[in-house]
Amino acid sequence: MKNTKMMVFGFASAVAISIALSTSLLAKSDASVPAETSVEASRLQSLAKFTKVLSIVEQYNVDNLTIDQLIDKSLQGMLSNLDAHSTYLDKKSYDNLKTQTDGEFGGLGITVGMRDNALTVISPIEGTPADKAGIKAGDIILKINDKATLDMTIDDAVALMRGTPKTPIDLTIVRKKAPEPLKFHIIRDIITVESVYTRTIGKDILYIRITNFDKKVAGDVKSAIKKHSKTAKGIVLDLRNNPGGLLDQAVELTDLFVSEGVIVSQKGRNKADDVSYSATKSTTITNLPLVVLVNEGSASASEIVSGALQDLGRGVIVGEKTFGKGSVQVVMPITDSEAVKLTVARYYLPSGRTIQAVGVTPDIEVTSGEIKSHDKAFNIKEADLQKHLESESEKAGGMIDVTESNTANKTTITNEQMNKDLQLKEGVDIIKALIIVKGK
């Protein structure tokens, strides 16, 4: 019996030693396989799985889709699931993008983005059909004509809203605090908007409104500052409802006010995508007190400017929290008629904080609206109240409109106008205080 136990124990030990040796040898064998080979094997397995699913769908799907259609849908699904801004551009989408960047087109004059998977208005451009109709930053577009926007890509939505000038389009909007969806009937028009507007407030405050960052912004602002250099003692830079634009213009604009330090940096997965943009003393043209106005319609390049000026202690930021778009997209052609738009990096402000999905929080938060006067509170009539309610429903966010097509006064902003724009009034009051402090 004892010998039997010894034999069993000896056999078990031998098996255990054999397993240990085999495991050790396998581990050494796996370790000897290069990582590149393992990755390539995984890639081949994944491609084989995709090919198998593609074959099954092509063979059994109820809709008789071609292989080209299935591939396009697969690419669109892959890119759109990465983030809200990456997308596959088929021939039609790619042509639309070229039209948007290269020439004039009929549209509404709004910039849209994805927020919490909902198609959201980043901002309406001043003086455009959408702005005149009363579309506001933060509005969620529920329907374009009769098509629901659920699961619709940004590019598809833009393609639907763009069209022949003078043709109509209907938008169904969900607005914060509105009891039910709002419907807007808008007529498309050619979208050609000036980017920089200047006015004076009183005798010594220069007001500069930037509607978007096109290739002339920094030069136009520089000219405006030089033109008023003898009279201006403070500057109000209005970036509200500015959806962004060219990065180099955001950097050059900030550089006009800042003499040193990093303005913005971008960091991506690849080191080649890492870039840092710094201020240069030779391009700085003013050290006047500065207030920057922002709201939830301020995005991308607007957030870079306001965030950099805030981090570098160069200006006081006033208004509402910005949109939060701080990612970098590039368009990469894959054929002559197709491309992919891919997020390759994120922007970081001088302090190292990111803008993406966070935005810029103002130093002084002020909601939009007008200053209410109670001097004649006891003289209000029902007819006046009705008119007041009508005018309230027509306002597009408590901002004065300084576009050339919508204002009679093209040189100054009056006290009456400021009283209709609480954020601007607060900014001007701060500038006046900064001018007094600097004078001491």
C-alpha positions as CSV (number, residue, x, y, z in Angstrom):
1,M,0.0,0.0,0.0
2,K,2.9,2.3,0.9
3,N,4.6,1.6,-2.4
4,T,1.4,2.3,-4.2
5,K,1.1,5.7,-2.5
6,M,4.7,6.5,-3.4
7,M,4.1,5.6,-7.0
8,V,1.0,7.8,-7.2
9,F,2.9,10.7,-5.6
10,G,5.8,10.2,-7.9
11,F,3.5,10.2,-10.9
12,A,1.7,13.4,-9.7
13,S,5.1,15.1,-9.2
14,A,6.3,14.2,-12.6
15,V,3.1,15.5,-14.2
16,A,3.4,18.7,-12.2
17,I,7.0,19.2,-13.3
18,S,6.1,18.4,-16.9
19,I,3.3,21.1,-16.8
20,A,5.6,23.6,-15.2
21,L,8.2,23.0,-17.9
22,S,5.7,23.1,-20.7
23,T,4.3,26.4,-19.3
24,S,7.8,27.8,-19.1
25,L,8.6,26.8,-22.6
26,L,5.4,28.2,-23.9
27,A,6.0,31.5,-22.1
28,K,9.5,31.6,-23.6
29,S,8.0,30.8,-27.0
30,D,5.4,33.6,-26.7
31,A,8.1,36.0,-25.5
32,S,10.2,35.2,-28.5
33,V,7.3,36.3,-30.8
34,P,7.9,40.0,-31.7
35,A,5.1,42.4,-30.6
36,E,4.7,43.6,-34.2
37,T,3.9,40.0,-35.3
38,S,1.2,39.8,-32.5
39,V,-0.4,43.1,-33.5
40,E,-0.4,42.1,-37.2
41,A,-2.0,38.7,-36.3
42,S,-4.7,40.6,-34.3
43,R,-5.2,42.9,-37.3
44,L,-5.7,40.0,-39.6
45,Q,-8.1,38.3,-37.3
46,S,-10.2,41.5,-37.0
47,L,-10.2,42.0,-40.7
48,A,-11.3,38.4,-41.2
49,K,-14.1,39.0,-38.7
50,F,-15.2,42.2,-40.6
51,T,-15.1,40.4,-43.9
52,K,-17.2,37.5,-42.5
53,V,-19.9,39.9,-41.1
54,L,-19.9,41.9,-44.4
55,S,-20.5,38.7,-46.3
56,I,-23.3,37.7,-44.1
57,V,-25.0,41.1,-44.3
58,E,-24.6,41.2,-48.1
59,Q,-26.1,37.8,-48.4
60,Y,-29.0,37.9,-45.9
61,N,-29.9,41.5,-45.2
62,V,-33.5,42.3,-46.2
63,D,-32.4,45.3,-48.2
64,N,-30.5,44.6,-51.4
65,L,-27.5,46.9,-50.8
66,T,-24.4,46.8,-52.9
67,I,-21.0,46.1,-51.5
68,D,-20.0,49.8,-52.0
69,Q,-23.0,50.9,-50.0
70,L,-22.2,48.5,-47.2
71,I,-18.6,49.7,-47.1
72,D,-19.6,53.3,-47.0
73,K,-22.0,52.6,-44.1
74,S,-19.3,50.7,-42.3
75,L,-16.8,53.5,-42.7
76,Q,-19.4,56.1,-41.6
77,G,-20.3,54.0,-38.5
78,M,-16.6,53.6,-37.5
79,L,-15.7,57.3,-37.8
80,S,-18.9,58.6,-36.2
81,N,-18.4,56.3,-33.2
82,L,-14.9,57.8,-32.5
83,D,-16.2,61.3,-31.6
84,A,-18.8,63.9,-32.6
85,H,-16.5,65.5,-35.2
86,S,-14.9,62.6,-37.0
87,T,-16.7,61.4,-40.1
88,Y,-16.4,59.7,-43.4
89,L,-17.0,62.0,-46.4
90,D,-18.4,60.3,-49.5
91,K,-18.4,62.2,-52.8
92,K,-21.5,64.3,-52.0
93,S,-20.3,65.2,-48.5
94,Y,-16.8,65.9,-49.7
95,D,-18.1,68.2,-52.5
96,N,-20.3,70.0,-49.9
97,L,-17.2,70.6,-47.7
98,K,-15.3,72.0,-50.6
99,T,-18.2,74.3,-51.4
100,Q,-18.3,75.5,-47.7
101,T,-14.6,76.3,-47.6
102,D,-14.0,77.6,-51.2
103,G,-17.0,79.6,-52.2
104,E,-20.4,81.2,-51.5
105,F,-23.4,79.0,-50.8
106,G,-27.0,79.4,-49.8
107,G,-27.7,78.6,-46.2
108,L,-29.1,79.8,-42.9
109,G,-26.0,81.2,-41.2
110,I,-25.6,79.0,-38.2
111,T,-22.8,76.8,-36.9
112,V,-23.9,73.5,-35.4
113,G,-22.2,70.9,-33.2
114,M,-23.0,67.8,-31.2
115,R,-23.7,68.2,-27.5
116,D,-24.8,65.2,-25.5
117,N,-25.5,63.4,-28.8
118,A,-28.0,66.2,-29.8
119,L,-27.6,68.5,-32.9
120,T,-27.0,71.8,-31.2
121,V,-26.7,75.4,-32.5
122,I,-23.2,76.7,-31.5
123,S,-24.1,80.1,-32.7
124,P,-26.1,82.0,-35.3
125,I,-24.0,84.4,-37.4
126,E,-25.2,88.0,-37.0
127,G,-27.2,89.4,-39.9
128,T,-28.0,86.0,-41.5
129,P,-31.4,84.4,-42.0
130,A,-31.1,82.3,-38.9
131,D,-30.1,85.2,-36.7
132,K,-33.0,87.3,-38.1
133,A,-35.5,84.5,-37.5
134,G,-34.5,84.3,-33.8
135,I,-32.4,81.1,-33.6
136,K,-30.3,81.2,-30.5
137,A,-27.0,79.6,-29.3
138,G,-27.8,76.4,-27.4
139,D,-31.0,75.6,-29.4
140,I,-31.3,71.9,-30.1
141,I,-32.5,71.1,-33.7
142,L,-35.1,68.4,-33.4
143,K,-36.1,68.3,-37.1
144,I,-34.9,69.7,-40.4
145,N,-38.1,70.0,-42.5
146,D,-39.7,66.6,-41.7
147,K,-36.5,64.7,-41.0
148,A,-35.6,63.9,-37.4
149,T,-32.0,64.7,-36.5
150,L,-31.6,61.7,-34.2
151,D,-28.5,59.7,-35.3
152,M,-27.9,62.3,-38.0
153,T,-24.3,63.4,-38.5
154,I,-23.2,67.0,-38.5
155,D,-22.3,66.9,-42.2
156,D,-25.6,65.4,-43.2
157,A,-27.4,68.1,-41.2
158,V,-25.4,70.8,-42.8
159,A,-26.0,69.4,-46.2
160,L,-29.8,69.4,-45.6
161,M,-29.8,73.0,-44.3
162,R,-27.6,74.3,-47.2
163,G,-29.4,74.9,-50.5
164,T,-30.4,77.3,-53.2
165,P,-30.8,80.9,-52.1
166,K,-34.4,82.1,-51.6
167,T,-35.7,78.6,-51.0
168,P,-37.5,77.8,-47.7
169,I,-36.6,75.5,-44.9
170,D,-38.4,74.6,-41.6
171,L,-36.5,73.9,-38.4
172,T,-38.1,72.4,-35.2
173,I,-36.2,73.6,-32.2
174,V,-36.1,72.6,-28.6
175,R,-35.1,75.5,-26.4
176,K,-34.2,75.6,-22.7
177,K,-37.2,76.7,-20.6
178,A,-39.5,76.7,-23.6
179,P,-42.7,74.7,-22.8
180,E,-42.8,73.0,-26.2
181,P,-40.8,72.8,-29.4
182,L,-40.6,75.9,-31.5
183,K,-41.0,75.9,-35.3
184,F,-39.1,78.4,-37.6
185,H,-39.7,79.0,-41.2
186,I,-36.5,80.4,-42.7
187,I,-35.6,81.5,-46.3
188,R,-32.0,80.5,-47.3
189,D,-29.7,83.2,-48.6
190,I,-26.1,83.7,-49.7
191,I,-24.0,83.7,-46.5
192,T,-21.4,86.5,-46.8
193,V,-20.7,88.1,-43.4
194,E,-18.0,90.6,-42.3
195,S,-16.0,89.3,-39.5
196,V,-14.9,92.4,-37.6
197,Y,-17.0,95.4,-36.6
198,T,-15.8,98.3,-34.5
199,R,-17.6,101.0,-32.5
200,T,-16.7,103.5,-29.9
201,I,-18.4,103.7,-26.5
202,G,-18.2,107.2,-24.9
203,K,-15.0,109.0,-25.7
204,D,-12.4,106.5,-24.7
205,I,-13.6,102.9,-25.1
206,L,-13.1,100.9,-28.3
207,Y,-15.6,98.1,-28.9
208,I,-14.5,95.3,-31.3
209,R,-16.9,92.6,-32.3
210,I,-15.6,89.4,-34.1
211,T,-18.2,87.2,-35.6
212,N,-15.9,84.4,-36.8
213,F,-12.2,83.9,-37.4
214,D,-11.5,84.2,-41.1
215,K,-8.2,85.0,-42.7
216,K,-8.5,88.8,-42.2
217,V,-9.4,89.0,-38.5
218,A,-6.1,89.7,-36.9
219,G,-5.2,92.3,-39.6
220,D,-8.6,94.1,-39.3
221,V,-8.4,94.2,-35.5
222,K,-4.8,95.5,-35.6
223,S,-5.9,98.3,-38.0
224,A,-8.8,99.2,-35.7
225,I,-6.6,99.4,-32.6
226,K,-4.1,101.6,-34.5
227,K,-6.8,103.8,-35.8
228,H,-8.1,104.6,-32.3
229,S,-4.7,104.5,-30.5
230,K,-4.8,108.2,-29.6
231,T,-8.3,108.2,-28.1
232,A,-8.9,104.7,-26.7
233,K,-8.1,104.0,-23.1
234,G,-9.7,100.5,-22.9
235,I,-10.9,97.8,-25.2
236,V,-14.0,95.5,-25.1
237,L,-13.5,92.4,-27.3
238,D,-16.8,90.7,-28.1
239,L,-16.5,87.0,-29.0
240,R,-20.1,86.1,-28.2
241,N,-21.8,83.7,-30.7
242,N,-18.4,83.4,-32.5
243,P,-18.2,79.7,-33.6
244,G,-14.4,79.8,-34.3
245,G,-12.5,79.5,-37.5
246,L,-8.8,79.6,-38.4
247,L,-6.3,78.7,-35.6
248,D,-3.6,81.0,-36.9
249,Q,-5.9,84.0,-36.7
250,A,-6.8,83.1,-33.0
251,V,-3.0,83.0,-32.2
252,E,-2.2,86.2,-34.1
253,L,-5.1,88.0,-32.4
254,T,-4.0,87.0,-28.9
255,D,-0.5,88.0,-29.9
256,L,-1.6,91.6,-30.4
257,F,-2.4,91.8,-26.6
258,V,0.3,89.4,-25.2
259,S,4.0,89.9,-25.4
260,E,5.2,86.6,-24.0
261,G,4.2,83.1,-23.0
262,V,2.5,80.1,-24.7
263,I,-0.8,81.0,-26.2
264,V,-2.1,77.5,-27.1
265,S,-0.7,74.1,-27.7
266,Q,-2.1,71.1,-29.4
267,K,-1.3,67.5,-28.4
268,G,-2.2,64.3,-30.3
269,R,-1.4,60.6,-30.3
270,N,1.5,61.2,-32.6
271,K,4.4,63.5,-31.6
272,A,4.2,65.0,-35.1
273,D,0.8,66.5,-34.2
274,D,2.2,68.2,-31.1
275,V,2.6,72.0,-31.7
276,S,3.0,75.0,-29.4
277,Y,2.2,78.6,-30.3
278,S,3.9,81.3,-28.3
279,A,3.5,85.1,-28.2
280,T,6.2,87.4,-29.6
281,K,7.0,90.8,-28.2
282,S,7.5,92.4,-31.6
283,T,3.8,91.8,-32.6
284,T,2.2,93.1,-29.5
285,I,0.6,96.5,-30.2
286,T,-1.3,97.5,-27.0
287,N,-1.4,97.1,-23.3
288,L,-4.7,98.9,-22.8
289,P,-7.1,97.4,-20.2
290,L,-9.1,94.6,-21.9
291,V,-12.5,92.9,-21.3
292,V,-13.5,89.9,-23.3
293,L,-17.2,89.0,-23.7
294,V,-18.2,85.3,-24.2
295,N,-21.3,83.1,-24.1
296,E,-22.3,79.5,-24.9
297,G,-22.0,80.4,-28.6
298,S,-18.3,81.1,-28.3
299,A,-16.4,78.0,-29.5
300,S,-13.1,76.7,-30.8
301,A,-10.9,79.7,-31.8
302,S,-13.0,82.0,-29.6
303,E,-12.2,79.8,-26.6
304,I,-8.5,79.7,-27.4
305,V,-8.4,83.5,-27.4
306,S,-10.5,84.1,-24.3
307,G,-8.9,81.2,-22.4
308,A,-5.3,82.3,-23.2
309,L,-6.0,85.9,-22.2
310,Q,-7.5,84.6,-19.0
311,D,-4.6,82.2,-18.2
312,L,-2.0,84.9,-19.0
313,G,-3.8,87.5,-16.8
314,R,-4.2,89.8,-19.8
315,G,-8.0,90.4,-19.8
316,V,-11.1,90.0,-17.7
317,I,-13.5,87.5,-19.2
318,V,-17.2,88.4,-18.8
319,G,-20.4,86.5,-19.8
320,E,-21.4,82.9,-19.8
321,K,-19.5,79.6,-20.0
322,T,-18.3,78.8,-23.5
323,F,-19.3,75.9,-25.8
324,G,-16.3,73.6,-25.2
325,K,-14.9,72.6,-28.6
326,G,-11.2,72.1,-28.2
327,S,-10.3,69.4,-30.7
328,V,-8.4,69.5,-33.9
329,Q,-9.7,67.9,-37.1
330,V,-7.9,67.3,-40.4
331,V,-9.4,66.2,-43.7
332,M,-7.5,63.4,-45.3
333,P,-8.4,62.5,-48.9
334,I,-8.6,58.7,-49.6
335,T,-9.5,59.1,-53.3
336,D,-10.1,62.0,-55.6
337,S,-13.7,62.2,-54.5
338,E,-13.7,60.8,-50.9
339,A,-12.1,61.7,-47.6
340,V,-12.1,61.2,-43.9
341,K,-12.3,64.0,-41.3
342,L,-10.5,62.8,-38.3
343,T,-9.8,64.3,-34.8
344,V,-6.0,64.1,-34.4
345,A,-5.3,66.3,-31.4
346,R,-6.8,68.5,-28.6
347,Y,-6.0,72.1,-27.7
348,Y,-4.5,73.1,-24.4
349,L,-4.4,76.5,-22.8
350,P,-1.3,78.1,-21.3
351,S,-2.2,76.6,-17.8
352,G,-2.4,73.1,-19.3
353,R,-6.2,72.9,-19.0
354,T,-8.2,71.6,-21.9
355,I,-11.2,73.3,-23.6
356,Q,-12.8,70.1,-25.0
357,A,-16.2,69.4,-23.4
358,V,-15.3,71.9,-20.6
359,G,-15.2,75.3,-22.1
360,V,-14.0,78.5,-20.5
361,T,-15.6,79.8,-17.4
362,P,-15.7,83.6,-17.2
363,D,-14.1,85.5,-14.4
364,I,-17.4,87.3,-13.9
365,E,-20.5,85.4,-15.0
366,V,-23.3,87.5,-16.3
367,T,-26.4,86.1,-18.0
368,S,-27.7,87.7,-21.2
369,G,-30.6,90.1,-21.2
370,E,-31.4,93.7,-20.8
371,I,-31.4,96.1,-17.8
372,K,-34.9,96.5,-16.5
373,S,-36.0,100.0,-15.6
374,H,-38.6,100.4,-12.9
375,D,-39.0,104.2,-13.2
376,K,-42.4,103.9,-14.7
377,A,-43.5,100.7,-13.1
378,F,-46.9,102.1,-12.1
379,N,-47.7,103.4,-15.6
380,I,-47.6,100.1,-17.5
381,K,-50.7,99.5,-19.6
382,E,-51.9,96.2,-20.9
383,A,-51.1,97.3,-24.5
384,D,-47.5,98.2,-23.4
385,L,-47.2,94.8,-21.7
386,Q,-48.4,93.0,-24.9
387,K,-45.8,94.9,-27.0
388,H,-43.2,94.1,-24.4
389,L,-44.0,90.4,-24.5
390,E,-43.9,90.4,-28.3
391,S,-40.5,92.1,-28.4
392,E,-39.1,89.7,-25.8
393,S,-40.1,86.8,-28.1
394,E,-38.3,88.4,-31.0
395,K,-35.0,89.0,-29.2
396,A,-32.1,86.7,-30.1
397,G,-30.3,86.5,-26.8
398,G,-30.0,90.0,-25.3
399,M,-27.2,91.1,-27.6
400,I,-27.0,94.3,-29.6
401,D,-26.6,93.8,-33.3
402,V,-23.7,95.8,-34.8
403,T,-23.8,94.3,-38.3
404,E,-23.8,96.9,-41.1
405,S,-27.2,95.6,-42.4
406,N,-29.0,95.9,-39.1
407,T,-27.9,99.2,-37.5
408,A,-28.3,102.8,-38.4
409,N,-25.4,104.0,-36.2
410,K,-22.1,102.6,-37.6
411,T,-19.7,104.4,-35.3
412,T,-20.9,104.4,-31.7
413,I,-22.8,102.4,-29.2
414,T,-25.3,104.5,-27.2
415,N,-26.3,104.1,-23.5
416,E,-29.8,103.0,-24.7
417,Q,-28.2,100.2,-26.7
418,M,-26.1,99.1,-23.8
419,N,-29.1,99.0,-21.5
420,K,-30.5,96.3,-23.9
421,D,-27.3,94.2,-23.4
422,L,-26.5,93.4,-19.8
423,Q,-23.3,91.6,-20.6
424,L,-21.9,94.5,-22.6
425,K,-23.0,97.0,-19.9
426,E,-21.2,94.9,-17.2
427,G,-18.1,94.7,-19.4
428,V,-18.0,98.5,-20.0
429,D,-18.4,99.2,-16.3
430,I,-15.4,96.9,-15.6
431,I,-13.3,98.6,-18.3
432,K,-14.1,102.0,-16.8
433,A,-12.9,100.8,-13.4
434,L,-9.7,99.4,-14.9
435,I,-9.0,102.7,-16.7
436,I,-9.4,104.5,-13.4
437,V,-7.1,102.1,-11.6
438,K,-4.5,102.3,-14.4
439,G,-4.6,106.1,-14.3
440,K,-3.6,106.0,-10.6
